[in-house]
Amino acid sequence: MKISITFFILAAISISVLYGQQQRVRGLGGMTLISNDKDYELNPFDFGDNPGYLMLDEKETHLRINPSLGFSWGDMRRAYDSEGKDIYGINFRGIKALGEKGTFLGYTSYNHEIRKDYNRTLTYDPYGGESFFVRDTTSGDYRYSGPRINIQYSFPFTNELYLGVSTTYQLLDGLKSVYTNAQTIYREVDVTFGMVYMPLETFIAGAKAGYADFQETIEAKDVNLLEVEIFNYRGDTYFIKQRGSSETQKIRKRRLIFGGQMFYQYGNIINVGLQGNYYPSNSKILIPQSGFIDVEEGYASFDSYDLQGVVRMIPFKNTTAGVSFGYYSRDSWSRNSKLNLTLWEWNTNEITGGGGIAYKVESIDLLLGGEIEFRQTKTDSLKHIDNRYVNDSFSDVLIKTGGEIEVLKDTYIRGGFNYGTKGFDLVTGGKDVTQMLVTFGVGYPLLESLYIDAYFEYGKQEAKESSYKVYNDKVSRSILNGMISLRLNSF
């Protein structure tokens, strides 16, 4: 039976996108609140992304190798979205514990993404909220590929104070397969510093600060040496046309982050986590002129805040319960830099809440659980340049169920199911959306020092209407994702 399960896991690669390291929880239907998983503990590293707590969270040296595949397709999309995406990737994540000297984390990945029928847009993230769109006249496949590297280090400064740093570098090359044959170079660099203070075993306080810099360079140049046309849209209606043998634009984004975390644990009964973050950022549209001079043509500013809390408890034997809440806010505006005219003002506020419970049947080592999440969103959009003003609010509900059973020693089978409704989907532009997701996962010790985890998921969303097209019948979007993870306990 061990051999058959191993072949099944290896075969899962062919039907399985790189979303993270939490394969067990994804196989359980994404029940992050009540799963008692090593990657979802209530601490500054897992809950607050604070590198200062790394050495206290990861105490065992190991290496994870994670190949993955992912697909999405459908007609439920926004105007400048692709019809579908194929993503192929592999990542390596290693932990080296050095005892009192600290802990290193090294992460590297390489992904290849194909955006099918990418509709006229030439930018990597056309819906970043800037109110600026760089377009040509064709729809075609756009391919992005490149590496991402992250290094973290955490060490004890004193017996009660721990410090850490995280640095990331990413580089993507993009190419459009049809006219204008645009080429893209996308680069990201960021660094985050973190500190954690533990005066008591039951209380933890943390803080972090970081800076990120993004730059995207787009060059449209036809392979047949014909002139190319690109259109710089400001809002949805007005544009400036550029035409020549080669046209180049740059987008420069910068972001700061300031965050704090607090955690309290009352024995093994109640664990409370709270974090808040502030993200000021800006984006500039740069038009290259003669020489090495870039002229700022557009500017966008963003102020984002969030506050999140989780309470996890064990009210009865073999029972885990949890509740969560959150508040998210983003204020943004865009302007034409040359004329100093405001083009767009946009505000979004979200309030979230949730709860869940899980019970473990010890006699057969069976875990069963369920969660429910609520989200209330309010948006206020003032598109001055298009003379469009929208004030709207909508609600989302998502129900998650999942289970896990040990069929052999240290061998687990997992499954999950999600169902939800959305008044409006900000990602796809769908209205009155229903969604479902089915997940499956396994965990299996292949060798004494090698453990294998895998999951795959299939999901579908349906809506009566999308912002791209309006049909008499429903529009929909489907996903199929999966990953296999090999954990080596020594390297």
N, C-alpha and C positions, 0 to 999 in steps of 0.2 A: 504493500500500500504506500510505503514511503516513496518508492520509485515512481508510481503513477502520479502522486501528488506533485512531485518535483517536476515531471514533464508538463503537468497542467500549468504550474506556475511559469515555467519558461515559455510555454505557448501563449501565456497571457500578454506577453510583449507585443504580439502581432495584433492584438485588439485593444491594447491599452494606450497625458500631457504633464508636464512637469509642473506641479503646483506646490510641492513642499515635501517635508519629511514625515508627515503624520499619516502613514498608510493605515495604521490600525483604526484610527478614528474615522477616516474617510470610508473604510469598509463598513463601519457601523452606522452609516448614514449621516456622518458629520455631527454626531452628538458631542460637541465640545464641552458642554456644561457639566455633564454627569458621568463622563467616561472614566475618570480616574486614570488618565493616561500620562505617561512620563513626559510627553511633549506638551501637555496642557495643564501643568501644575500652576497653582496660584503663587507665582513668585515674580520678581522683577524681570527675569530673563524671558520666561515663556509668555507672561501676560503683558509686560511692559517693554519688551525688546531692549532691555538695558544690558549692555555688555559687561557692566561691573559685576553682575551676578553669575557670569558664565562658570567660574570655577566651582561655585557652590551648587550649580544645577547639573553640570556634566562632570562627574567624578571618575568615570571609567574611560580608558583609552579604547577607541574603536574607529572603524571606517565603514561608511555606507556608500554603496555604489547603486545608482538609481537610474536605469534607462526608462524611457516613457514615450508614449504616443498619445495624441489627442486630436479630435476632429469636431468641427461644428459646421452646421449647414442649415439653410432655410431662408424664407422670404420675410421673416420678421426681423427688420433691421432699419437703421436710420439711413438718411440720404447718402452719407459718405462712408458707410460701412461696406465691408466685403460680404459676398454671398456666403462664404464659408472660410474656415481656416483649417489647415493641417499643420500640426506642430510635432516635431521630432526632437527629442533631447536626451541628454545624459548628464548627470551631475555626480560629483564626488564630495562627500562631507566627512572630514576626519576630525577627531578629538584627540588631543595629546595632553594627558594629565601629568603634571610635573610636581605634584605634592604641594609643599609650601611655596614653591617657586611660581605657582600659578597654573593656568590652563590655556592652551592654544586651540583655536578652531580654524580650520581651513576649509573653504568651500570653492569649488570651481564647477562651471557648467558650460555646455555648448548646446545651443538650440538652433534649429532651422525651422522657420515659419513661412508657410505659403498662404497668402491672403488671396483667395480666389475672387475674380471679378470685382476687384477693388475699385469702387466707383468714383473715378475722376480725381480723387484727392491724392496729393503727393506727400502728405505729412504722416509721420508715424502715429501721432495721436491727434486726429482731427477734432476730437471733442474734449479738449482740455479746458474749455471755458474762455478762450481768448477772444472769440468773435472774429478770428482771422482764419481764412481758408485759402490754401494754395492748390489750384486745380489746373487740369488740362481738359481735353475733350474726349478722352477714351476711358473705357473700363477694361481692366485686364489684371492678370496675376501680378502680385508684388511679392518678392521673396526677401526675407530678412534672415541673416544668420550671423552668429558671432559668440564670443565667450563672455562669461561673467565670473569675476573673482572676488571673493570676500575673505578677509583675514581678521580674526578677533583674538584678543589677549586679555586675560583677567588675572589679577594678582592681589594678595592681601597687603594693604598699606600699613594697617595696624590690626590688632586683634578684632576690632569692631568695624573697621572701615575697609572696603574693597573697591578697587578701581579697575576700569576696563576701557578698551578702545576697539572700534570696529571700522574698517576701511573697505570700500567697494569700488571696483572698476568694471565697467561694461562697455563693449564696443560691438556695434551692429553694422553690417553692410547690407544695404537694400538695393534692389534693382527691379524696375518695372519692365515687363516682358513685351509691351507694345508701346507705340508712340505715346508719349514723348521719350520713352526709354530713360526715364529719370533714374538717377543714382543717388543714394542716400548714405551718409555716414552719420550714425547716431552714437554719441558718447556720453557716458555718465560717470561722475566721480563723486563719492561722498565719504564723509568721516563722521563718526559719532563717538562722543566720550560719555562714560557713565560712572556713577559712584553709588555705592550701597552702604548704608549704615545700619548695623545690627546691635543695638545696646542690650537687647534681650532676645532669648530664643523664640519668643512668641511675637516679636514686633520687628518689622523691616521697613526702612524708608529708603527711597532711591530717587535719583535725579539723573537726567541725561540732557545733552546738548549736541546738536549736529548741524552740518552744512552739506548741501548737495548742489552740484553744478551739472547741468545738462546742455548739450549743444547738438543741434541737428543741421547738417549742411545738405542741401538739395541742389543737384545740378541736372537740368534737362538738356539733353543733347542727342539729336536723332542720329541713329547709326548710319543712315543714308546721306548724312551731311545736309539735310534739308533744314530750313528754318523751323524753330519750335515756337509755340505760343503757350504761355501760362497766364492764368488769371488770378490776381490777388483780390479775393473777395473780402469785403469789410461788411460783416453781417451776411444776410442771405440774398440780398438783391443787388448791391452795387459792387463793382469791381474795377480794377485797373489792369489793362492788358499789357504784357511784356512780350516782345517778339525779337528773335535774333537767332544766330547760329548756336548759341549756348546761353542759357539763363540760369542764374544761381541765386539762391536765397538761404538765409541762416535763421535759425530760431534758437535763442539763448534763454535758458530757464535757470533760476536760482531759488533755493529754498533753505530756510532755517527751521530747526525744530528744537523746542524746549519742552521737556516733559518731567513729570514727577509721579512717584508711586508710593503707596502705603499698603502694608499687609499686616493682618493680625490673626493669630491662631489661638483658639481656646481648646487646649488639649487636642484630642483627635476628633472632636465633635463638630466644631465650627471653624471655617477658614474664610476670611474676608479679604478681598483685594479691591483696590481703588487706584485708578490712574487718570491723569489728565494731560493733554498735549496742546501746544500752540504751534501752528505752522504758518508763518508768514512767507510768501513767495511771490515771484514776479516772472513775467515772460516778455521777451522783446523780439519783434520781427525786424530783421536786419537785411537791408538791400545793399549788396556790395557795389561800390562805385570804383572809379579809377584808382589804381594802385592798391593799397591794402586798407582802404577806408571803407567801413561799413556804416551806413546811415540808418538810424532807427526810424522805421516807418510806422510801427505800432507798439503799444505797451499795454500790458494787462497786469493787474495787481490782485492778490488773493490773501485773505485772512481766514484761516481755518482753526477751529477749536473742537475739542472733544473731551468728554468726561465719561468714563466707563467704570462700572462696578459689578462685582460678582460675589455672591455669598454661597458657599458650598458647605453642606453639613451631612452628618450621619445621624438621622433621628432615631433609627432602629438598627438592630443587627442586620448586616448584609444589605442595607439600604442606603443609597446616596441620593440626596436631593440638592437642588440648586436653584437660585434665582439670579437674574441679571438685569441691568438697566444701563442705558446710555443716552447721551445727548451729543449731537453733532451739528456744527454750524459752519457755513462758508459764505463769506461776503466777497464779491469780486466786481471789478469794473475794467472796461477796456476803453482805450482812447486812440485817436489818430494823433501821433506825436507831432507831426509837422504843424497841424492847425490847433492842436491841444483841444480837440473836440471829443467829448464822451460819446462812445458808440453804444455801449451796453452796460447795464448794471444788473447784477444777478445775486440773489440771496437764497440759500437753501438751509432749512432747519429740519432735523430729524430727532424724534424721540423713540427709543426702543425699550422693550421689556420682554422678559422671557422667564420660563421656569421648566423644570424637568425632574424626573425621578427615575431611578434604576434599582433593580433588585437582582441579587445573585442567589440562585438555587445551588447551595453547596453540594448537595448529594450528587448532582450530575454536572457540576461546574458550568452552569448556564447563566448568562447575564442577559437581562431584558430591560429595556428602557424606552423612554419617550420624552420629547421636549416640544415646547411650543414657543414661537417667537412672534412678537407684534412690532410693527413699525408704522409710525405716523410721520409723513413728510409734508412739508409746506414749502412751496417755491414762489418766488416773486421775481419775474423777469421783465426788465424794461429795455427793450431793443429800440433805442431812440432812432437809430439810422434806418430801421425798417418800419418804424411807426407801429410796433407790435408790443402790446403790454399784456402780460399774463400773470394772474394770481391764482394759484391752484393748491389744493391739498388732496392727499390720497393716502390710503391705508394698505398695509401688507400683513398677511398672516402666513406662517410657515409651520407645519407640523412635521416632526422628525420621529421615526421609530427605528429601533435596531436591536440586534441581538448577537451574542457570541457564545460558542460552545467549544469545550475542549474535547476533541474526538479521540486523540491519543495524547500521550505525555508531551506537553509543550507544543501540541499541534492544534490550531484553532481554525474554525470556520466562522465567518462573520457575514452579516447581511443587514441591509437597511432600506428604508423607504421614506421619501419625502413627498408631501403634497402641500401646495400653497396657492394663494391668490394675491394679485397685485392690482391696485388701481391703475398704476402706470409704472412701467419698467424704464428707469433712466438709462440703462445700458443698451437696450434694443429699441426703445421708442414705442413699445407695444402698450395698448390700452386694454383694460379689463382682462388681465392676463391670468391664466391658470397654468400651474407648473407641477411637474412630477419628476422624481429622480429615484432610480433603483441602483443600489450598490451591492457589491459582493467583494469579500476579501478572505485571504487565508494567511496563516502564519505557521512556519514549519522549520524545525531544526534539521538542516541537511547534514552538517558535521558538528562536532563538539564546539568548534570555534566559528561556525558559520550559521547564521539564522536568516531565513528568507521570509519577507512579508510582501504581499501583493494585493492590489485591489483593482477593480474596474467599475465604472459607473456609466449608466445611460440615463439621459434626461431629455425632457421635451417641454417646451413652452408653447402655448397657443393664445392668440388674441383675436378679437374682432377687427382690430385696426392697428396699423403701424404708421409711423411718421414717414415711411418711404413710399408706401402705396396703400390704397384703400380698396379692399376686395369685398365682394358679396359673401364669399366664403372666408373662413378663418385663415389667418397667417400663422406660421409656426417656425420654431427654431429648435434643432436637436443637437445634443452633444454626446460624444462617446470618448471617454478618457480612461487611462489606466497607467499603472506604474508597477514595477517590480523593484524591490529593495533587497540588496544583499548586505548584511551586516557582518563584518569581520571583527571579532573581539580582540584581535591583536594584529599589528602591522609594523 
